[in-house]
């Protein structure tokens, strides 16, 4: 890991992204601090790889900064990458954050949100899934409808308990 860390500050965004990828593959929690510092990187390409690495490591220190990106980032690409990373965490703050972005302007973000919410058996998720079940995009609408039907039918065979 020590040999990779210097590449996080390399002038080449490809080197920085590859370093983040490598740290994600190693999945050493000791890299979390350095990866969190990379949220300040100017490249959305690098940040996306940083988010993936943090998800692979699974350290709970990454949840709050990733939620912040999901809730405040202007660029939909980064909101999407943050949402995808957050799906890997079993932290209750993730579900709460996802309920706040069911109306995200980007359908890919809404799809990730619907996918995660549809896996939960908490009836408190129903209003959010019902909103997503009316989405203009087929994929979002279909996965949300499946989640609504599953919760209403009591079929929790593929669900996870609400965290």
Backbone torsions as a table, in degrees:
resi	resn	phi	psi	omega
1	UNK	NA	-40.5	-177.6
2	UNK	-59.6	-31.7	179.8
3	UNK	-73.1	-22.6	-177.3
4	UNK	-88.1	-36.5	-173.7
5	UNK	-51.7	-41.2	179.6
6	UNK	-60.1	-26.0	-179.4
7	UNK	-71.6	-15.7	176.1
8	UNK	-66.4	-20.6	179.1
9	UNK	-109.2	14.4	179.2
10	UNK	-65.3	151.3	-179.9
11	UNK	-68.9	-23.2	-179.6
12	UNK	-86.8	126.1	178.3
13	UNK	-65.2	-30.1	176.6
14	UNK	-63.8	-41.6	177.9
15	UNK	-64.7	-42.3	179.6
16	UNK	-63.7	-43.1	179.5
17	UNK	-64.6	-43.4	178.7
18	UNK	-64.6	-35.9	177.2
19	UNK	-64.8	-43.1	177.9
20	UNK	-62.1	-43.5	177.8
21	UNK	-58.6	-45.9	-179.3
22	UNK	-62.0	-40.4	179.3
23	UNK	-66.5	-34.8	175.7
24	UNK	-65.5	-38.1	178.8
25	UNK	-68.2	-37.8	177.7
26	UNK	-69.8	-35.2	177.7
27	UNK	58.1	39.7	178.7
28	UNK	-88.5	119.5	178.7
29	UNK	-57.9	-19.5	177.3
30	UNK	-65.5	-15.6	179.9
31	UNK	-89.0	-7.9	-173.7
32	UNK	-59.8	-45.3	-179.6
33	UNK	-57.5	-47.0	179.6
34	UNK	-65.4	-38.3	178.9
35	UNK	-68.2	-38.5	177.7
36	UNK	-63.5	-34.3	176.4
37	UNK	-63.9	-24.9	-178.7
38	UNK	-73.3	-6.9	174.4
39	UNK	-61.9	-20.8	178.8
40	UNK	-84.8	-4.8	-179.2
41	UNK	-60.8	143.9	-177.0
42	UNK	-78.6	-13.7	-175.3
43	UNK	-95.9	122.2	176.2
44	UNK	-67.5	-27.4	176.5
45	UNK	-61.9	-47.5	178.6
46	UNK	-64.9	-45.7	-178.7
47	UNK	-58.3	-41.2	178.9
48	UNK	-58.1	-41.8	178.1
49	UNK	-70.2	-33.0	175.7
50	UNK	-63.6	-44.4	179.6
51	UNK	-60.9	-43.0	178.2
52	UNK	-61.6	-43.2	-179.4
53	UNK	-62.8	-43.0	179.3
54	UNK	-63.7	-38.8	177.2
55	UNK	-64.8	-40.7	179.3
56	UNK	-63.9	-37.3	179.1
57	UNK	-73.2	-39.7	175.7
58	UNK	77.4	18.4	-179.1
59	UNK	-75.2	129.9	-177.0
60	UNK	-62.8	-16.6	177.2
61	UNK	-63.7	-19.1	-178.6
62	UNK	-82.3	-18.4	-172.7
63	UNK	-61.4	-53.2	-176.1
64	UNK	-61.4	-46.8	177.4
65	UNK	-62.8	-36.3	177.6
66	UNK	-67.7	-39.3	176.1
67	UNK	-62.0	-41.8	178.4
68	UNK	-57.5	-42.5	177.3
69	UNK	-63.5	-46.8	-179.8
70	UNK	-56.7	-41.3	-174.4
71	UNK	-84.8	-23.5	-171.1
72	UNK	-123.1	-16.4	-175.3
73	UNK	-67.9	135.9	179.6
74	UNK	-76.4	-40.3	-176.3
75	UNK	-76.9	121.4	-176.9
76	UNK	-62.9	-29.3	179.9
77	UNK	-60.5	-42.2	-179.9
78	UNK	-74.3	-35.6	175.4
79	UNK	-61.4	-41.5	179.5
80	UNK	-63.8	-47.2	-179.6
81	UNK	-63.1	-37.2	177.0
82	UNK	-66.2	-43.5	179.0
83	UNK	-62.0	-43.3	178.6
84	UNK	-62.0	-40.2	178.4
85	UNK	-67.2	-42.4	-177.9
86	UNK	-64.3	-27.4	178.2
87	UNK	-58.2	-24.1	-176.0
88	UNK	-80.6	-10.3	-176.7
89	UNK	-98.3	147.1	177.5
90	UNK	-106.1	35.5	-178.0
91	UNK	-91.4	131.5	-178.7
92	UNK	-59.9	-23.0	178.2
93	UNK	-65.0	-25.6	179.9
94	UNK	-67.4	-47.9	179.6
95	UNK	-60.3	-44.4	178.7
96	UNK	-59.8	-45.6	179.8
97	UNK	-63.2	-40.3	-179.4
98	UNK	-64.3	-32.7	177.8
99	UNK	-68.1	-20.2	179.8
100	UNK	-83.4	-11.2	-176.9
101	UNK	-122.3	24.5	177.9
102	UNK	-64.1	-18.7	179.1
103	UNK	-106.4	23.1	178.2
104	UNK	-53.6	141.1	-178.9
105	UNK	-67.2	-15.2	-177.3
106	UNK	-99.6	126.0	-178.1
107	UNK	-65.9	-27.4	178.8
108	UNK	-69.1	-39.3	176.0
109	UNK	-64.5	-45.1	-179.9
110	UNK	-62.3	-34.2	178.5
111	UNK	-64.5	-44.6	178.5
112	UNK	-63.0	-41.5	178.2
113	UNK	-61.1	-48.8	-179.8
114	UNK	-61.3	-40.3	-179.8
115	UNK	-59.9	-45.7	-179.3
116	UNK	-69.3	-47.1	-177.4
117	UNK	-64.2	-33.8	-178.9
118	UNK	-68.1	-14.8	179.8
119	UNK	-85.8	-8.1	-175.9
120	UNK	-97.7	148.7	-179.3
121	UNK	-104.7	12.1	179.3
122	UNK	-75.7	118.0	178.5
123	UNK	-59.1	-19.9	176.6
124	UNK	-65.1	-16.5	178.2
125	UNK	-80.6	-19.5	-174.7
126	UNK	-52.2	-46.8	-179.3
127	UNK	-58.4	-34.6	-179.2
128	UNK	-74.2	-41.3	177.5
129	UNK	-66.2	-37.7	178.4
130	UNK	-64.1	-38.5	176.1
131	UNK	-62.4	-45.7	179.5
132	UNK	-68.3	-26.9	178.9
133	UNK	-68.9	-11.4	177.0
134	UNK	-102.9	8.0	-175.6
135	UNK	-60.6	150.6	179.8
136	UNK	-72.8	-16.9	-177.9
137	UNK	-100.1	129.8	-174.1
138	UNK	-53.7	-48.4	-176.4
139	UNK	-61.1	-43.9	178.8
140	UNK	-63.0	-48.9	-177.2
141	UNK	-60.2	-45.5	-176.1
142	UNK	-65.3	-45.7	-178.1
143	UNK	-68.8	-34.7	177.4
144	UNK	-68.3	-41.5	178.5
145	UNK	-62.1	-40.0	176.9
146	UNK	-60.6	-42.0	178.5
147	UNK	-64.6	-42.1	178.5
148	UNK	-61.8	-49.8	-178.2
149	UNK	-61.1	-40.6	-179.3
150	UNK	-64.6	-44.5	-179.7
151	UNK	-65.8	-44.0	-178.3
152	UNK	-67.7	-31.7	-179.5
153	UNK	-81.5	-13.8	-177.3
154	UNK	81.2	8.9	178.7
155	UNK	-83.9	99.6	-177.6
156	UNK	-106.6	22.0	-175.5
157	UNK	-64.4	-28.8	180.0
158	UNK	-109.4	5.4	-176.0
159	UNK	-90.6	162.3	169.3
160	UNK	-109.9	147.3	177.1
161	UNK	-62.5	144.7	177.2
162	UNK	-59.1	138.0	-173.1
163	UNK	-80.3	NA	NA
